[in-house]
Amino acid sequence: MDPVSTSAAAAPLVLRNIGTLVSGDLAAPLADADTVIVADGRIRFVGRAADAPVPDGAAVIDVGGATVMPGLHDNHVHPVIGDWTPRQKQSDWIDSCLHGGVTTMLSAGEPHVPGRPTDPAGTKALAILAHRAFAALRPSRVKVHAGAVLLEHGLTEADFDDLAAAGCTLVGEIGISGVKDPAEAAQMTRWAQARQMRVMVHTGGASIPGSGVIGPDFVAEVQPDVAGHVNGGPTSLAVEDVADILERTTARIEFVHNGNMTTLGAMTNLARERNELHRVVVGTDCPAGSGVQPLGILRVMATMASTGGIAPELAVAAATGNTAALHGLDRGVIRVGAEADLLVSDAPLGSRAADALGALAIGDTPAVAIAVIDGAVAFVKSRNTPPATRTISYTAR
């Protein structure tokens, strides 16, 4: 079950005078287009202004030569219920991340629930509750896919039938809950994957009480869909350990902000050299001991582009289309028919860079000027990123 929309259908929207269109598609990351048209929450046209079938009464974003890219996907968050976190005693953290360009979040488990149950029935009930709560209520319209079941002793194959029937599609990072034996984790992983659930394994050093150190041998035995925060959550694996995971599994490797930014650059280079950037996804791992990171995805992209030897548009694809492909989401790539979750971004005021991609390339945090979710403008000025260099305007209808 996808998070539901809580607002009426938006009026048609035209984004014009686009300087650079970053598609989010790793295979074709830049599109030859200066205009995007949105209607009924979907992208209806991507191309040149001369060919654009502009609908009557459309709202208009004059991008002013800035950059348009897909809304960012955070592959690693730890929500609870609603837009608050007991870990940091903070409200509105999801809204804050929206102002860092994040329009989709994927849960890696709800371990910070006070008094979190660890018996099979309670574990299953928590996952279903979190999934259904976020499916019914979207904080600031962000699409939060929650209810990642945390593996505990005693869960049976029938429990995974129940979870799948309730719409749960995620298994929280293995290693932060009760199941720590790789053979037991592998059995539950097979049950989950047979039901099209995506499974993540914690890697690296311990992150919270009850977690442990997990290396490539554990990952190879479990064969998850994602090796979580390989650059640290917060303590990093060695680069050679990540190479071992890439060799011995088909798992995606995840880069996060709540980790080691030096090894993140080295691991980006590793994926590039192996021609396996398609296996990279991006998250923040927040809220965590290091807090809430509203600009975390932007910072990971900037580190990948400035220290990882890749073009910045490929870093954008890792944080959008790659994650959407992993989870089977109809967004994350700017193409006709896809859900219209978009960002207007630019070089931050005062940067040496000429545009958003140039900012990423030198390690600056780009400005997010406007966010669009399901074709409706979510905000017209980020409260968390620096302001844009260019003049970008929005005319509502």
C-alpha positions in Angstrom: 0.0 0.0 0.0 1.5 3.4 -1.1 1.1 6.4 1.3 -2.2 8.0 0.3 -2.7 11.6 -0.8 -4.4 13.8 1.7 -5.0 16.8 -0.6 -7.3 17.5 -3.5 -5.9 17.2 -7.0 -3.7 20.1 -7.9 -4.2 22.4 -10.9 -2.0 21.7 -13.9 1.5 23.0 -13.4 4.1 24.1 -16.0 7.8 24.3 -15.2 9.5 26.4 -17.9 12.9 28.0 -18.6 14.7 25.0 -17.1 18.4 25.4 -17.4 19.3 21.7 -16.7 16.9 18.8 -16.3 18.4 16.0 -14.2 16.3 12.9 -14.9 17.2 10.6 -12.0 17.9 7.8 -14.5 21.4 6.5 -14.1 21.5 5.4 -17.7 20.5 8.8 -19.1 21.0 11.3 -16.3 20.5 14.5 -18.3 17.5 15.2 -20.4 17.3 17.5 -23.4 14.3 19.6 -22.1 13.5 23.0 -20.8 9.8 22.4 -20.0 7.9 19.9 -17.8 4.1 19.8 -17.6 2.2 18.2 -14.8 -1.5 17.3 -14.5 -3.4 15.1 -12.1 -0.3 14.5 -10.0 1.6 13.0 -12.9 4.2 14.2 -15.4 2.5 14.6 -18.8 5.3 16.3 -20.9 9.0 16.5 -20.8 10.6 18.4 -23.7 11.1 21.7 -25.5 8.8 24.7 -25.0 8.0 24.9 -28.7 6.4 21.5 -28.5 4.7 21.9 -25.1 0.9 21.4 -24.9 0.4 24.0 -22.1 -3.0 23.4 -20.5 -5.4 26.3 -19.8 -5.3 27.7 -16.3 -2.0 26.1 -15.4 0.1 27.3 -12.6 3.6 28.3 -13.7 7.0 27.9 -12.2 9.5 30.0 -14.1 12.7 28.2 -13.2 14.8 31.0 -14.5 17.6 28.8 -15.8 18.0 26.8 -12.6 18.0 23.0 -12.3 15.0 20.6 -12.0 15.5 17.1 -10.5 13.3 14.5 -8.9 12.4 14.8 -5.3 15.0 13.1 -3.2 14.5 9.6 -1.6 15.9 8.9 1.9 16.4 5.1 2.0 17.1 5.0 5.7 15.0 6.7 8.4 13.7 5.6 11.8 10.2 7.1 12.2 7.8 6.3 15.0 4.2 7.5 14.6 3.6 11.0 13.1 6.1 13.8 12.7 8.0 13.5 16.0 10.9 11.5 17.3 11.4 10.4 20.9 15.1 9.7 20.2 15.7 13.5 19.8 12.5 14.7 21.5 11.8 16.7 18.4 8.7 17.4 16.4 8.4 18.2 12.7 11.6 16.5 11.7 9.9 15.1 8.6 8.8 18.5 7.5 12.4 19.7 8.2 13.7 17.1 5.8 11.2 18.1 3.2 12.9 21.5 3.2 16.1 19.6 2.4 14.5 18.2 -0.7 13.3 14.9 0.6 9.9 13.9 -0.8 10.0 10.1 -0.1 11.3 8.2 3.0 11.8 4.5 3.5 11.8 3.1 7.1 14.7 0.9 8.3 12.6 0.0 11.3 10.9 1.7 14.2 13.4 0.8 17.0 12.9 4.1 19.0 9.3 3.5 20.0 9.3 3.8 23.8 8.7 0.3 25.3 9.0 -1.3 21.9 7.6 -4.8 22.0 9.9 -7.7 21.2 7.5 -10.6 21.3 6.3 -11.9 17.9 2.8 -10.6 18.2 3.9 -7.2 19.4 6.6 -6.9 16.8 4.2 -7.7 14.0 1.5 -5.4 15.4 4.0 -2.4 15.6 5.0 -2.9 12.0 1.4 -3.0 10.8 0.5 0.0 13.0 3.3 2.1 11.7 2.6 1.2 8.1 -1.1 2.0 8.3 -0.6 5.2 10.3 1.8 6.7 7.6 -0.4 5.4 4.8 -3.3 7.3 6.3 -1.4 10.5 7.2 1.4 12.1 5.2 3.3 14.7 7.3 3.8 17.7 5.1 2.7 15.4 2.2 6.1 13.5 2.4 5.6 9.9 1.3 6.8 7.9 4.2 6.9 4.1 3.7 6.9 2.8 7.3 6.3 -0.4 9.2 9.6 -2.1 8.6 9.3 -5.2 10.8 12.2 -5.7 13.2 13.2 -9.4 13.4 12.7 -11.1 16.8 12.9 -14.7 17.9 9.7 -16.7 17.4 8.5 -15.0 14.2 7.2 -17.7 11.8 6.6 -17.9 8.1 2.9 -17.3 8.8 3.7 -14.0 10.4 5.3 -12.8 7.2 2.1 -13.9 5.4 0.2 -11.6 7.8 2.6 -8.7 7.3 2.5 -8.9 3.5 -1.3 -9.2 3.5 -1.4 -6.0 5.6 0.8 -4.2 3.0 4.1 -4.2 4.9 6.9 -4.3 2.3 10.0 -3.7 4.5 12.2 -5.6 7.0 14.1 -3.3 9.3 17.9 -3.4 9.5 18.8 -6.8 10.8 21.3 -6.5 13.7 19.5 -3.8 15.8 16.8 -6.1 17.1 16.8 -9.6 18.7 17.7 -11.8 15.8 21.5 -11.7 15.4 22.4 -15.3 14.3 23.0 -15.2 10.6 21.3 -18.6 9.9 18.1 -17.5 11.7 18.3 -14.1 9.9 18.8 -15.8 6.6 15.7 -18.0 7.1 13.5 -15.0 7.9 15.0 -13.1 5.0 14.0 -15.9 2.6 10.4 -15.7 4.0 10.3 -12.0 3.5 11.8 -11.9 0.0 9.4 -14.6 -1.1 6.6 -12.1 -0.3 8.3 -9.2 -2.1 9.6 -7.5 1.0 12.9 -5.6 0.9 15.4 -6.6 3.6 18.1 -4.5 5.0 21.1 -5.6 7.1 22.9 -3.3 9.5 26.7 -3.2 8.7 29.7 -1.7 10.5 30.0 -1.0 14.2 27.4 -0.9 16.9 24.9 2.0 16.7 22.6 1.6 19.6 22.5 -0.6 22.8 21.7 -4.1 21.6 23.3 -3.8 18.2 26.6 -5.3 17.3 29.4 -5.3 14.7 28.4 -6.8 11.4 30.8 -7.5 8.5 30.7 -9.0 5.0 30.5 -12.7 6.1 27.2 -12.0 7.9 25.8 -10.1 4.9 26.9 -12.9 2.5 25.1 -15.5 4.6 21.9 -13.5 4.9 21.8 -12.2 1.3 19.7 -9.1 2.0 18.4 -6.6 -0.5 20.4 -3.7 1.1 23.7 -3.6 3.0 22.8 -0.7 5.2 25.1 2.3 5.8 28.3 0.6 4.6 30.1 3.9 5.3 29.0 3.8 8.9 26.0 4.1 11.1 28.0 5.6 12.5 31.2 3.4 12.3 32.3 2.5 8.8 33.2 -0.8 7.2 36.6 -1.0 5.4 36.5 -0.3 1.7 37.7 -3.8 1.0 34.7 -5.2 3.1 32.4 -3.3 0.8 34.1 -4.8 -2.2 33.6 -8.2 -0.6 29.9 -7.5 -0.2 29.6 -6.5 -3.9 31.4 -9.7 -4.9 29.5 -12.1 -2.8 25.9 -10.7 -2.8 23.5 -9.0 -5.1 22.6 -6.4 -2.4 22.6 -2.7 -2.9 25.1 -0.8 -0.8 23.8 2.2 1.1 25.6 5.5 1.8 24.3 7.6 4.7 25.0 11.0 6.2 25.2 9.5 9.7 28.5 7.9 8.9 32.1 8.4 7.8 32.2 10.9 4.9 35.8 10.0 4.1 35.1 6.4 3.4 31.9 7.5 1.5 34.1 9.1 -1.1 36.3 6.0 -1.3 33.3 3.7 -1.6 31.8 5.9 -4.4 35.1 5.5 -6.3 34.9 1.7 -5.7 31.4 1.5 -7.1 32.4 3.6 -10.1 35.5 1.5 -10.8 33.5 -1.7 -10.7 30.7 -0.1 -12.9 28.2 -0.8 -10.1 26.8 2.6 -9.4 23.4 1.1 -10.0 23.8 -0.7 -6.7 24.2 2.5 -4.7 21.3 4.0 -2.7 21.3 6.9 -0.3 19.9 7.6 3.1 20.5 9.6 6.3 19.9 7.1 9.1 18.1 9.7 11.1 16.8 10.4 13.7 19.9 8.9 15.4 22.5 9.7 17.9 23.8 12.4 15.6 20.4 14.0 15.4 18.1 14.9 12.5 19.8 15.8 9.3 17.5 17.8 7.1 20.2 18.4 4.5 21.7 14.9 4.8 20.8 13.6 1.4 22.1 16.7 -0.3 25.3 16.4 1.7 25.8 12.7 0.7 25.3 13.7 -2.9 27.8 16.5 -2.6 30.4 14.2 -1.0 29.9 11.5 -3.7 30.3 14.1 -6.5 33.2 16.0 -5.0 35.3 13.2 -3.6 34.0 10.0 -5.4 35.0 10.7 -8.9 31.6 10.7 -10.4 29.5 13.3 -12.3 27.0 15.1 -10.0 24.0 14.0 -12.0 25.0 10.4 -11.2 24.9 11.2 -7.5 21.4 12.6 -8.0 20.4 9.4 -9.6 21.7 7.4 -6.7 19.5 9.4 -4.4 16.4 9.2 -6.6 15.9 6.7 -9.4 18.2 4.0 -7.8 16.1 4.0 -4.6 12.8 4.1 -6.5 13.9 1.1 -8.6 14.9 -0.9 -5.5 11.4 -0.4 -4.0 9.4 -0.5 -7.2 8.2 3.1 -6.8 6.7 5.0 -9.8 8.7 8.1 -9.0 12.3 9.2 -8.7 12.8 9.6 -12.5 11.5 12.5 -14.5 9.5 10.8 -17.3 6.1 11.0 -18.8 3.6 9.1 -16.6 5.6 9.1 -13.4 4.4 10.7 -10.1 5.3 14.4 -10.2 7.6 14.8 -7.2 10.1 17.5 -8.3 12.7 19.9 -7.0 13.8 23.2 -8.4 17.4 23.6 -7.3 20.3 26.0 -7.9 23.7 27.0 -6.8 23.5 28.5 -3.3 24.0 32.3 -3.1 27.7 33.0 -2.8 28.9 29.7 -4.2 31.7 29.5 -6.8 29.5 27.2 -8.8 27.2 28.2 -11.7 24.3 25.8 -10.9 23.1 23.0 -8.7 25.2 20.4 -10.3 28.3 22.6 -10.2 27.6 23.1 -6.4 27.5 19.3 -5.9 30.7 18.9 -7.9 32.7 21.2 -5.5 31.0 19.9 -2.4 28.6 22.8 -1.7 25.1 22.2 -0.5 22.7 23.2 -3.4 19.8 25.5 -2.7 16.3 24.0 -2.9 14.0 26.8 -4.1 10.8 24.9 -4.7 9.5 21.4 -3.9 6.6 19.8 -5.8 4.8 16.6 -4.5 2.1 15.0 -6.7 2.1 18.0 -8.9 1.3 20.5 -6.0 3.9 23.0 -4.8 4.9 22.1 -1.2 6.9 25.2 -0.5 8.5 28.1 -2.5 11.5 28.8 -0.3 13.4 26.2 1.8 13.9 27.3 5.4 16.9 25.0 5.7 19.1 25.3 2.5 20.9 28.5 1.5 18.9 30.7 -1.0 19.2 30.2 -4.7 21.4 32.4 -6.9 18.8 32.8 -9.6 15.4 34.4 -9.5 12.8 31.6 -9.5 9.1 32.5 -9.5 5.8 30.7 -8.9 2.5 31.9 -10.2 -0.4 30.0 -8.7 -3.8 29.5 -10.3 
